[in-house]
Amino acid sequence: MKLCIAEKPSVARDIAKVLGATTPKQGYMEGNGYCVTWTFGHLCTLKEPHDYGPELKSWSLIFLPIIPKNFGIKLIPNKGVENQFRVIERLVEECDEVINCGDAGQEGELIQRWVLQKAKCNKPVHRLWISSLTEEAIKEGFASLKPAEDYKNLYLAGNARAIGDWLLGINATRLFTKKFGGNKAVLSIGRVQTPTLAMLVQRQKEIDSFTVEEYWELKTKYRDVIFNAAIDRLKTLDRAEKGLEYLKQNPFEIVSFEIKEGKEKNPRLFDLTGLQVEANKKYGYSAENTLNYIQSLYEKKHVTYPRVDTTYLSESLYPKVGGILRSMTFYQELITPLLEQPIPKSKAVFDDSKVTDHHAIIPTEIPPSRNLSKEEKLIYDLVAKRFISVFYPECKISNTLVEAKVGTIPFKTSGKQILEPGWRVVYSKDAKEEPQDKDKEEEQTIPEFTVGETGPHEPMIHQGKTSPPKPYTEATLLRAMETAGRQVEDEELRELLKNNGIGRPSTRANIIETLFKRKYIEKKRKNLYATQTGIQLIDTIEDELLKSPELTGEWESKLRKIEKGEYEANQFKEELIQMVTELTRKVVDGKGKVITLQEEPEVKEKKKKESAPKKELQSWEETKCPKCKEHHLMKGKTAVGCSDYKNCNFKVPFEIFGKKLSEKQLLDLIVKGKTSKLKGFSTHPENVTEGTLLLSDDFTVQLN
């Protein structure tokens, strides 16, 4: 018997259907010589400090740094997880061969390997590696299973990342909490979280310290075209007025007139960060929400694997492009011109040297059905149009540059005209709907000028004010994380910097959400701002290694090298151990001060160390669904349920057996699996009026 282990029940069902394993059993499907089971995302986690010694449960500076000799893993303490693991453990013992069908990425590899390690698997293991969940892709994947050994470095990188995050997160968080938290709250430090916060704090300080200055510019109007003086901005009105008088006394003359034809390159296909940036700019979606929408589209088989950081396709995909385009019937008007001639095979789209485990996000040949949510439809539309646009011709433009003078003062103006729209046709309707950017000057239509021509002109003064740096939005913060804080507009240069970005495409959304959860940042409209707590925390950290995006980017580069077999995972671990040891010594020996918190009144009343973390659990959006372990919870009008309710079906109503539950009682029931003893039940079938509510193994609610 061959045992297939998928990362979640819905994916297991897709695989089981293709394999003919259609007989449902408790925790798996069976048939045709296969058993197909699943995890709920992570079933295992790294052991906690107290698992290495009971004394480490206490947060005390004398026990720091905590550095286990050997890092161990354990099951996540949850009844559903334990039951499912027992199913997997038994099937591993009974099978002849294991096929790892986990998510085809670093995190997916880690999840599966930890489970197999915990189950003491000694059977041969193969790897299913696919980029979409269509029936064709699953069949192709099973026809070309890979040896598990091929992905050993991927696992080593994932394991090194987890250990690195543990070493720094556990030690630095305890260290700063005990030294600077004043027993009021947990001060959370993270390998990627802290340098991300540092970028926001730095921008905040630049904005706060910015001094607005007035300036004046000289302009003139000639033949209905506005020309700008090509001199430095004037700092006083007096100088501007003198300049205006000079302009009035001198004639306007054209010095040069030049038209250059050029091309605007097609936009690149989406990687996950690019999609999150576009969705934030266009629809205001958070990075986490965009990830959830595209993941849902992937699981519904409409798009390829989304957690990718490349904007290229492998050359082997080229023959399939025509079929995918033909299946996208909703976009027939845009696709018909493409199919009238051979699809271009551009190096800007197809390049094996730029593709590692996965290619860019593109549609599959399975078009979406009508039952998608509005958000999923909009995200699919972004992916579909970007896919179509890369096969259109480049946009041809003409750039006009005109230089002139008034007396001795030089003037210039420029204009752009689209000669052949090319790929811009795909976005022509979008452009009409989008509001114009107020900061951008309107493009002028430039008439034909002759060098040496002169004529009457209308000089004027334009008064302006200098602007502070713009606050980060989620879109600009994601780009800054991708390039470790460097300002990069050019897409090709940005592609080169990805290896030194901070975080991974799949984790950046979660990092931003963690900063919100910890109250280190807040959102006002689309803009992100560091809170007073966030600013104080960064100011307290003197060690540059902890808060420098560039240095964190270097660690990220080493993790990628581990993935490629070019760097030793143990060396990465030793470097972090050394850093954590030195950091601990410096902070323990240094001066202490207490960081002021955002919400002091509530914190002051609670003296328990755990008060802050418990408070964080009050948000449903930050609580994982106990059933699928993948999605977060949402609060509706009558119940709290999984945000992926269609597939998961988990929900708990506000009113149970005639009693309306408080937020805390609901939270206890869902997170802890039971409430305290309650009274006031009025509609129980056996007339029970008081007792404890329990969340059973099948995720129904019982009154005990």
CORQUI-V226646 format. One record per residue. N is the residue number from 1. RES is the residue in three letters. PHI is phi in whole degrees, 0 to 359 (* if undefined). Layout:
# CORQUI-V226646
n res phi
N RES PHI
N RES PHI
This chain:
# CORQUI-V226646
n res phi
1 MET *
2 LYS 259
3 LEU 256
4 CYS 255
5 ILE 241
6 ALA 262
7 GLU 274
8 LYS 205
9 PRO 303
10 SER 296
11 VAL 290
12 ALA 300
13 ARG 296
14 ASP 298
15 ILE 292
16 ALA 300
17 LYS 297
18 VAL 293
19 LEU 278
20 GLY 84
21 ALA 268
22 THR 254
23 THR 270
24 PRO 286
25 LYS 232
26 GLN 287
27 GLY 90
28 TYR 195
29 MET 243
30 GLU 221
31 GLY 149
32 ASN 59
33 GLY 83
34 TYR 238
35 CYS 241
36 VAL 241
37 THR 239
38 TRP 205
39 THR 255
40 PHE 245
41 GLY 73
42 HIS 288
43 LEU 263
44 CYS 244
45 THR 215
46 LEU 294
47 LYS 301
48 GLU 271
49 PRO 309
50 HIS 293
51 ASP 288
52 TYR 267
53 GLY 174
54 PRO 301
55 GLU 295
56 LEU 280
57 LYS 293
58 SER 282
59 TRP 277
60 SER 219
61 LEU 297
62 ILE 291
63 PHE 267
64 LEU 266
65 PRO 280
66 ILE 269
67 ILE 227
68 PRO 298
69 LYS 296
70 ASN 230
71 PHE 282
72 GLY 251
73 ILE 243
74 LYS 214
75 LEU 289
76 ILE 294
77 PRO 290
78 ASN 200
79 LYS 300
80 GLY 297
81 VAL 297
82 GLU 298
83 ASN 296
84 GLN 294
85 PHE 297
86 ARG 298
87 VAL 298
88 ILE 298
89 GLU 301
90 ARG 293
91 LEU 293
92 VAL 299
93 GLU 295
94 GLU 273
95 CYS 279
96 ASP 262
97 GLU 204
98 VAL 250
99 ILE 245
100 ASN 284
101 CYS 252
102 GLY 293
103 ASP 309
104 ALA 278
105 GLY 200
106 GLN 298
107 GLU 294
108 GLY 298
109 GLU 295
110 LEU 295
111 ILE 306
112 GLN 291
113 ARG 295
114 TRP 296
115 VAL 295
116 LEU 294
117 GLN 295
118 LYS 294
119 ALA 277
120 LYS 54
121 CYS 289
122 ASN 236
123 LYS 271
124 PRO 300
125 VAL 237
126 HIS 245
127 ARG 240
128 LEU 271
129 TRP 233
130 ILE 229
131 SER 254
132 SER 207
133 LEU 257
134 THR 290
135 GLU 302
136 GLU 297
137 ALA 295
138 ILE 295
139 LYS 298
140 GLU 298
141 GLY 297
142 PHE 289
143 ALA 284
144 SER 224
145 LEU 298
146 LYS 255
147 PRO 294
148 ALA 302
149 GLU 301
150 ASP 299
151 TYR 248
152 LYS 298
153 ASN 294
154 LEU 298
155 TYR 296
156 LEU 300
157 ALA 293
158 GLY 296
159 ASN 293
160 ALA 296
161 ARG 299
162 ALA 297
163 ILE 294
164 GLY 299
165 ASP 295
166 TRP 295
167 LEU 303
168 LEU 282
169 GLY 298
170 ILE 296
171 ASN 290
172 ALA 292
173 THR 295
174 ARG 295
175 LEU 300
176 PHE 286
177 THR 296
178 LYS 289
179 LYS 279
180 PHE 235
181 GLY 277
182 GLY 58
183 ASN 55
184 LYS 254
185 ALA 195
186 VAL 278
187 LEU 257
188 SER 275
189 ILE 240
190 GLY 217
191 ARG 299
192 VAL 254
193 GLN 301
194 THR 289
195 PRO 295
196 THR 294
197 LEU 299
198 ALA 299
199 MET 297
200 LEU 293
201 VAL 294
202 GLN 301
203 ARG 296
204 GLN 301
205 LYS 292
206 GLU 297
207 ILE 292
208 ASP 295
209 SER 269
210 PHE 288
211 THR 254
212 VAL 287
213 GLU 237
214 GLU 276
215 TYR 214
216 TRP 230
217 GLU 235
218 LEU 265
219 LYS 226
220 THR 210
221 LYS 248
222 TYR 226
223 ARG 50
224 ASP 64
225 VAL 246
226 ILE 275
227 PHE 250
228 ASN 253
229 ALA 294
230 ALA 271
231 ILE 228
232 ASP 298
233 ARG 299
234 LEU 270
235 LYS 270
236 THR 229
237 LEU 293
238 ASP 301
239 ARG 295
240 ALA 296
241 GLU 293
242 LYS 296
243 GLY 298
244 LEU 296
245 GLU 299
246 TYR 297
247 LEU 296
248 LYS 295
249 GLN 269
250 ASN 237
251 PRO 282
252 PHE 266
253 GLU 221
254 ILE 281
255 VAL 262
256 SER 209
257 PHE 221
258 GLU 223
259 ILE 243
260 LYS 242
261 GLU 272
262 GLY 215
263 LYS 229
264 GLU 255
265 LYS 297
266 ASN 297
267 PRO 295
268 ARG 276
269 LEU 300
270 PHE 278
271 ASP 263
272 LEU 296
273 THR 298
274 GLY 301
275 LEU 293
276 GLN 296
277 VAL 297
278 GLU 296
279 ALA 292
280 ASN 289
281 LYS 296
282 LYS 276
283 TYR 239
284 GLY 74
285 TYR 289
286 SER 289
287 ALA 300
288 GLU 293
289 ASN 297
290 THR 300
291 LEU 300
292 ASN 295
293 TYR 293
294 ILE 288
295 GLN 295
296 SER 296
297 LEU 297
298 TYR 295
299 GLU 290
300 LYS 271
301 LYS 75
302 HIS 269
303 VAL 225
304 THR 277
305 TYR 308
306 PRO 268
307 ARG 276
308 VAL 240
309 ASP 233
310 THR 239
311 THR 250
312 TYR 243
313 LEU 248
314 SER 285
315 GLU 296
316 SER 293
317 LEU 279
318 TYR 309
319 PRO 298
320 LYS 271
321 VAL 300
322 GLY 303
323 GLY 296
324 ILE 295
325 LEU 299
326 ARG 297
327 SER 284
328 MET 274
329 THR 297
330 PHE 298
331 TYR 255
332 GLN 305
333 GLU 301
334 LEU 279
335 ILE 275
336 THR 309
337 PRO 299
338 LEU 293
339 LEU 279
340 GLU 283
341 GLN 217
342 PRO 301
343 ILE 294
344 PRO 294
345 LYS 252
346 SER 277
347 LYS 291
348 ALA 286
349 VAL 247
350 PHE 255
351 ASP 206
352 ASP 300
353 SER 290
354 LYS 257
355 VAL 245
356 THR 255
357 ASP 280
358 HIS 219
359 HIS 258
360 ALA 300
361 ILE 282
362 ILE 222
363 PRO 292
364 THR 265
365 GLU 280
366 ILE 259
367 PRO 291
368 PRO 292
369 SER 273
370 ARG 282
371 ASN 273
372 LEU 288
373 SER 289
374 LYS 302
375 GLU 295
376 GLU 297
377 LYS 298
378 LEU 292
379 ILE 291
380 TYR 299
381 ASP 299
382 LEU 300
383 VAL 294
384 ALA 296
385 LYS 293
386 ARG 295
387 PHE 298
388 ILE 295
389 SER 295
390 VAL 290
391 PHE 262
392 TYR 280
393 PRO 293
394 GLU 295
395 CYS 277
396 LYS 265
397 ILE 229
398 SER 237
399 ASN 255
400 THR 252
401 LEU 239
402 VAL 240
403 GLU 246
404 ALA 215
405 LYS 208
406 VAL 234
407 GLY 64
408 THR 258
409 ILE 269
410 PRO 281
411 PHE 230
412 LYS 207
413 THR 207
414 SER 214
415 GLY 208
416 LYS 230
417 GLN 233
418 ILE 271
419 LEU 274
420 GLU 226
421 PRO 297
422 GLY 54
423 TRP 296
424 ARG 294
425 VAL 303
426 VAL 299
427 TYR 251
428 SER 299
429 LYS 289
430 ASP 299
431 ALA 299
432 LYS 291
433 GLU 279
434 GLU 283
435 PRO 291
436 GLN 286
437 ASP 287
438 LYS 296
439 ASP 289
440 LYS 273
441 GLU 287
442 GLU 293
443 GLU 294
444 GLN 267
445 THR 274
446 ILE 262
447 PRO 285
448 GLU 284
449 PHE 248
450 THR 246
451 VAL 300
452 GLY 97
453 GLU 292
454 THR 228
455 GLY 174
456 PRO 292
457 HIS 220
458 GLU 241
459 PRO 289
460 MET 206
461 ILE 248
462 HIS 251
463 GLN 260
464 GLY 219
465 LYS 230
466 THR 291
467 SER 251
468 PRO 289
469 PRO 302
470 LYS 282
471 PRO 296
472 TYR 292
473 THR 253
474 GLU 299
475 ALA 297
476 THR 287
477 LEU 292
478 LEU 300
479 ARG 296
480 ALA 294
481 MET 293
482 GLU 294
483 THR 247
484 ALA 52
485 GLY 90
486 ARG 282
487 GLN 275
488 VAL 229
489 GLU 265
490 ASP 292
491 GLU 294
492 GLU 292
493 LEU 293
494 ARG 297
495 GLU 302
496 LEU 291
497 LEU 276
498 LYS 302
499 ASN 297
500 ASN 250
501 GLY 288
502 ILE 254
503 GLY 77
504 ARG 245
505 PRO 310
506 SER 284
507 THR 253
508 ARG 297
509 ALA 300
510 ASN 295
511 ILE 298
512 ILE 296
513 GLU 298
514 THR 298
515 LEU 296
516 PHE 295
517 LYS 299
518 ARG 281
519 LYS 64
520 TYR 271
521 ILE 223
522 GLU 219
523 LYS 246
524 LYS 237
525 ARG 55
526 LYS 267
527 ASN 274
528 LEU 255
529 TYR 229
530 ALA 284
531 THR 279
532 GLN 299
533 THR 297
534 GLY 299
535 ILE 296
536 GLN 297
537 LEU 298
538 ILE 295
539 ASP 295
540 THR 285
541 ILE 281
542 GLU 270
543 ASP 285
544 GLU 299
545 LEU 303
546 LEU 285
547 LYS 239
548 SER 272
549 PRO 299
550 GLU 295
551 LEU 291
552 THR 295
553 GLY 298
554 GLU 294
555 TRP 298
556 GLU 299
557 SER 298
558 LYS 294
559 LEU 297
560 ARG 291
561 LYS 293
562 ILE 300
563 GLU 301
564 LYS 270
565 GLY 80
566 GLU 256
567 TYR 209
568 GLU 276
569 ALA 299
570 ASN 295
571 GLN 294
572 PHE 300
573 LYS 297
574 GLU 297
575 GLU 297
576 LEU 291
577 ILE 300
578 GLN 299
579 MET 296
580 VAL 296
581 THR 296
582 GLU 294
583 LEU 299
584 THR 300
585 ARG 300
586 LYS 298
587 VAL 288
588 VAL 298
589 ASP 281
590 GLY 279
591 LYS 283
592 GLY 257
593 LYS 207
594 VAL 259
595 ILE 278
596 THR 284
597 LEU 257
598 GLN 300
599 GLU 241
600 GLU 294
601 PRO 307
602 GLU 288
603 VAL 291
604 LYS 296
605 GLU 289
606 LYS 255
607 LYS 258
608 LYS 290
609 LYS 298
610 GLU 278
611 SER 303
612 ALA 294
613 PRO 300
614 LYS 296
615 LYS 300
616 GLU 296
617 LEU 287
618 GLN 293
619 SER 270
620 TRP 295
621 GLU 296
622 GLU 261
623 THR 256
624 LYS 289
625 CYS 296
626 PRO 291
627 LYS 274
628 CYS 271
629 LYS 63
630 GLU 251
631 HIS 259
632 HIS 269
633 LEU 272
634 MET 225
635 LYS 261
636 GLY 260
637 LYS 282
638 THR 235
639 ALA 203
640 VAL 256
641 GLY 212
642 CYS 291
643 SER 293
644 ASP 253
645 TYR 303
646 LYS 304
647 ASN 266
648 CYS 269
649 ASN 70
650 PHE 276
651 LYS 202
652 VAL 231
653 PRO 288
654 PHE 294
655 GLU 249
656 ILE 233
657 PHE 49
658 GLY 82
659 LYS 249
660 LYS 275
661 LEU 272
662 SER 282
663 GLU 303
664 LYS 294
665 GLN 295
666 LEU 297
667 LEU 296
668 ASP 300
669 LEU 298
670 ILE 279
671 VAL 278
672 LYS 266
673 GLY 90
674 LYS 199
675 THR 256
676 SER 285
677 LYS 291
678 LEU 239
679 LYS 239
680 GLY 100
681 PHE 283
682 SER 239
683 THR 235
684 HIS 291
685 PRO 301
686 GLU 256
687 ASN 58
688 VAL 284
689 THR 251
690 GLU 215
691 GLY 156
692 THR 254
693 LEU 277
694 LEU 237
695 LEU 263
696 SER 284
697 ASP 299
698 ASP 267
699 PHE 64
700 THR 259
701 VAL 259
702 GLN 236
703 LEU 255
704 ASN 255
